[in-house]
Each structure stands twice: as C-alpha cells, then as structure tokens.
Amino acid sequence: MNSALPEQVPCPTCKKKIRKDQSAHYPFCSERCQLVDLGQWLKEGYRIEGDEPLNMNGDDED
C-alpha cells in the first residue's frame, strides 16, 4: 500500500526533516518544537489575513 504522506516532512517550527516513525510528536520533531508552536497559538501569534475582523459581540452593524 502506498502512503499518501511524503517520506520526510519539515517540522513546522524548526524545519528539520523528519519521518513520521522518527518522532512521537509528529509532525513536530520534538516536544520542544511542539510546545513552541502551542505557545504561538495560545498568544494568538498566528493570524489569518482578511479584510475585516469578525464581529465577536453578536451585534449586527447593518
């Protein structure tokens, strides 16, 4: 059976090439890289670009 995943993928944090069977923290190469990524997510370091921010108050401004 041919796997859909590539043989090696870059760690999202440090870009080190790893295979799925090399890391218990896949797709990260280590627990450290996994925690760095989680920290970025928690402090909202990742942003999706768009025209306007979403209205989180539930008020319609129409």
VMD Tcl script that builds the backbone (N, CA, C; Angstrom):
set m [mol new atoms 186]
animate dup $m
set s [atomselect $m all]
$s set {name element resname resid chain x y z} {
  {N N MET 1 A 0.850 -1.182 0.000}
  {CA C MET 1 A 0.000 0.000 0.000}
  {C C MET 1 A 0.890 1.238 0.000}
  {N N ASN 2 A 0.592 2.186 -0.841}
  {CA C ASN 2 A 1.369 3.412 -0.967}
  {C C ASN 2 A 0.793 4.481 -0.043}
  {N N SER 3 A 1.615 5.027 0.840}
  {CA C SER 3 A 1.177 6.039 1.796}
  {C C SER 3 A 0.981 7.383 1.103}
  {N N ALA 4 A -0.026 8.134 1.546}
  {CA C ALA 4 A -0.283 9.453 0.981}
  {C C ALA 4 A 0.683 10.495 1.548}
  {N N LEU 5 A 1.292 10.192 2.705}
  {CA C LEU 5 A 2.228 11.129 3.318}
  {C C LEU 5 A 3.604 10.998 2.681}
  {N N PRO 6 A 4.325 12.106 2.533}
  {CA C PRO 6 A 5.681 12.030 1.999}
  {C C PRO 6 A 6.602 11.286 2.966}
  {N N GLU 7 A 7.695 10.782 2.436}
  {CA C GLU 7 A 8.669 10.055 3.258}
  {C C GLU 7 A 9.180 10.928 4.400}
  {N N GLN 8 A 9.579 12.149 4.091}
  {CA C GLN 8 A 10.038 13.086 5.112}
  {C C GLN 8 A 9.285 14.402 4.964}
  {N N VAL 9 A 9.004 15.007 6.098}
  {CA C VAL 9 A 8.336 16.313 6.096}
  {C C VAL 9 A 9.118 17.256 6.998}
  {N N PRO 10 A 9.065 18.560 6.737}
  {CA C PRO 10 A 9.756 19.509 7.624}
  {C C PRO 10 A 8.932 19.761 8.884}
  {N N CYS 11 A 9.620 19.849 10.012}
  {CA C CYS 11 A 8.979 20.238 11.267}
  {C C CYS 11 A 8.413 21.648 11.067}
  {N N PRO 12 A 7.150 21.893 11.441}
  {CA C PRO 12 A 6.575 23.228 11.253}
  {C C PRO 12 A 7.311 24.336 12.008}
  {N N THR 13 A 8.021 24.008 13.071}
  {CA C THR 13 A 8.693 25.013 13.879}
  {C C THR 13 A 10.122 25.265 13.424}
  {N N CYS 14 A 10.946 24.202 13.345}
  {CA C CYS 14 A 12.372 24.397 13.060}
  {C C CYS 14 A 12.774 23.976 11.646}
  {N N LYS 15 A 11.854 23.375 10.911}
  {CA C LYS 15 A 12.056 22.955 9.513}
  {C C LYS 15 A 13.001 21.759 9.351}
  {N N LYS 16 A 13.389 21.103 10.445}
  {CA C LYS 16 A 14.211 19.898 10.365}
  {C C LYS 16 A 13.395 18.796 9.693}
  {N N LYS 17 A 13.974 18.075 8.754}
  {CA C LYS 17 A 13.278 16.999 8.049}
  {C C LYS 17 A 13.148 15.785 8.961}
  {N N ILE 18 A 11.926 15.270 9.086}
  {CA C ILE 18 A 11.683 14.090 9.913}
  {C C ILE 18 A 10.728 13.147 9.211}
  {N N ARG 19 A 10.773 11.896 9.629}
  {CA C ARG 19 A 9.805 10.901 9.169}
  {C C ARG 19 A 8.811 10.664 10.305}
  {N N LYS 20 A 7.627 10.229 9.957}
  {CA C LYS 20 A 6.582 10.003 10.949}
  {C C LYS 20 A 7.027 9.016 12.020}
  {N N ASP 21 A 7.779 8.002 11.625}
  {CA C ASP 21 A 8.201 6.987 12.590}
  {C C ASP 21 A 9.390 7.439 13.448}
  {N N GLN 22 A 9.946 8.633 13.201}
  {CA C GLN 22 A 11.075 9.145 13.972}
  {C C GLN 22 A 10.644 9.941 15.190}
  {N N SER 23 A 9.414 10.377 15.260}
  {CA C SER 23 A 9.019 11.305 16.315}
  {C C SER 23 A 7.673 10.930 16.925}
  {N N ALA 24 A 7.640 10.897 18.242}
  {CA C ALA 24 A 6.379 10.686 18.955}
  {C C ALA 24 A 5.528 11.950 18.934}
  {N N HIS 25 A 6.109 13.059 18.480}
  {CA C HIS 25 A 5.417 14.351 18.465}
  {C C HIS 25 A 5.096 14.798 17.038}
  {N N TYR 26 A 5.040 13.854 16.108}
  {CA C TYR 26 A 4.808 14.143 14.694}
  {C C TYR 26 A 3.595 15.053 14.532}
  {N N PRO 27 A 3.621 16.076 13.719}
  {CA C PRO 27 A 4.591 16.427 12.691}
  {C C PRO 27 A 5.771 17.234 13.209}
  {N N PHE 28 A 5.854 17.431 14.514}
  {CA C PHE 28 A 6.988 18.145 15.098}
  {C C PHE 28 A 8.125 17.166 15.352}
  {N N CYS 29 A 9.351 17.666 15.346}
  {CA C CYS 29 A 10.497 16.785 15.548}
  {C C CYS 29 A 10.743 16.501 17.021}
  {N N SER 30 A 10.220 17.341 17.914}
  {CA C SER 30 A 10.462 17.163 19.338}
  {C C SER 30 A 9.334 17.800 20.143}
  {N N GLU 31 A 9.327 17.492 21.423}
  {CA C GLU 31 A 8.345 18.105 22.316}
  {C C GLU 31 A 8.559 19.618 22.392}
  {N N ARG 32 A 9.826 20.053 22.359}
  {CA C ARG 32 A 10.130 21.475 22.400}
  {C C ARG 32 A 9.461 22.213 21.246}
  {N N CYS 33 A 9.634 21.703 20.028}
  {CA C CYS 33 A 9.026 22.355 18.859}
  {C C CYS 33 A 7.506 22.349 18.956}
  {N N GLN 34 A 6.948 21.280 19.490}
  {CA C GLN 34 A 5.504 21.201 19.663}
  {C C GLN 34 A 5.028 22.274 20.642}
  {N N LEU 35 A 5.756 22.473 21.738}
  {CA C LEU 35 A 5.376 23.475 22.733}
  {C C LEU 35 A 5.581 24.901 22.233}
  {N N VAL 36 A 6.604 25.123 21.430}
  {CA C VAL 36 A 6.813 26.444 20.828}
  {C C VAL 36 A 5.608 26.789 19.952}
  {N N ASP 37 A 5.158 25.837 19.149}
  {CA C ASP 37 A 4.001 26.052 18.280}
  {C C ASP 37 A 2.745 26.311 19.109}
  {N N LEU 38 A 2.552 25.553 20.174}
  {CA C LEU 38 A 1.395 25.741 21.041}
  {C C LEU 38 A 1.422 27.129 21.683}
  {N N GLY 39 A 2.606 27.567 22.104}
  {CA C GLY 39 A 2.736 28.904 22.684}
  {C C GLY 39 A 2.357 29.993 21.701}
  {N N GLN 40 A 2.762 29.841 20.443}
  {CA C GLN 40 A 2.381 30.808 19.408}
  {C C GLN 40 A 0.867 30.841 19.239}
  {N N TRP 41 A 0.258 29.665 19.245}
  {CA C TRP 41 A -1.187 29.581 19.070}
  {C C TRP 41 A -1.901 30.220 20.260}
  {N N LEU 42 A -1.418 29.938 21.480}
  {CA C LEU 42 A -2.080 30.468 22.676}
  {C C LEU 42 A -2.018 31.984 22.762}
  {N N LYS 43 A -0.914 32.570 22.340}
  {CA C LYS 43 A -0.830 34.034 22.390}
  {C C LYS 43 A -1.288 34.661 21.077}
  {N N GLU 44 A -2.005 33.870 20.294}
  {CA C GLU 44 A -2.590 34.315 19.029}
  {C C GLU 44 A -1.539 34.875 18.084}
  {N N GLY 45 A -0.403 34.202 18.018}
  {CA C GLY 45 A 0.675 34.612 17.120}
  {C C GLY 45 A 0.380 34.279 15.671}
  {N N TYR 46 A -0.592 33.396 15.443}
  {CA C TYR 46 A -0.963 33.053 14.077}
  {C C TYR 46 A -2.184 33.868 13.691}
  {N N ARG 47 A -2.120 34.492 12.558}
  {CA C ARG 47 A -3.231 35.315 12.070}
  {C C ARG 47 A -3.594 34.906 10.655}
  {N N ILE 48 A -4.877 34.944 10.369}
  {CA C ILE 48 A -5.365 34.722 9.013}
  {C C ILE 48 A -5.732 36.084 8.462}
  {N N GLU 49 A -5.101 36.443 7.359}
  {CA C GLU 49 A -5.332 37.761 6.788}
  {C C GLU 49 A -6.730 37.844 6.187}
  {N N GLY 50 A -7.348 39.001 6.330}
  {CA C GLY 50 A -8.663 39.231 5.780}
  {C C GLY 50 A -8.950 40.714 5.727}
  {N N ASP 51 A -10.097 41.054 5.169}
  {CA C ASP 51 A -10.464 42.454 5.027}
  {C C ASP 51 A -10.901 43.079 6.352}
  {N N GLU 52 A -11.774 42.381 7.079}
  {CA C GLU 52 A -12.313 42.935 8.310}
  {C C GLU 52 A -12.288 41.875 9.405}
  {N N PRO 53 A -12.088 42.291 10.653}
  {CA C PRO 53 A -12.162 41.323 11.742}
  {C C PRO 53 A -13.604 40.867 11.949}
  {N N LEU 54 A -13.766 39.680 12.466}
  {CA C LEU 54 A -15.107 39.168 12.736}
  {C C LEU 54 A -15.708 39.919 13.915}
  {N N ASN 55 A -17.013 40.121 13.878}
  {CA C ASN 55 A -17.724 40.769 14.969}
  {C C ASN 55 A -18.048 39.691 16.007}
  {N N MET 56 A -17.307 39.683 17.113}
  {CA C MET 56 A -17.476 38.646 18.117}
  {C C MET 56 A -18.535 39.005 19.159}
  {N N ASN 57 A -19.111 40.211 19.107}
  {CA C ASN 57 A -20.116 40.628 20.079}
  {C C ASN 57 A -21.491 40.100 19.762}
  {N N GLY 58 A -21.713 39.641 18.550}
  {CA C GLY 58 A -23.026 39.170 18.149}
  {C C GLY 58 A -23.937 40.289 17.685}
  {N N ASP 59 A -23.456 41.522 17.721}
  {CA C ASP 59 A -24.261 42.667 17.278}
  {C C ASP 59 A -24.105 42.806 15.774}
  {N N ASP 60 A -25.223 43.012 15.102}
  {CA C ASP 60 A -25.175 43.273 13.666}
  {C C ASP 60 A -25.046 44.765 13.445}
  {N N GLU 61 A -24.099 45.143 12.608}
  {CA C GLU 61 A -23.878 46.566 12.339}
  {C C GLU 61 A -24.530 47.000 11.045}
  {N N ASP 62 A -25.515 46.258 10.569}
  {CA C ASP 62 A -26.180 46.582 9.294}
  {C C ASP 62 A -27.014 47.780 9.403}
}
mol reanalyze $m
mol bondsrecalc $m
mol representation Tube
mol addrep $m
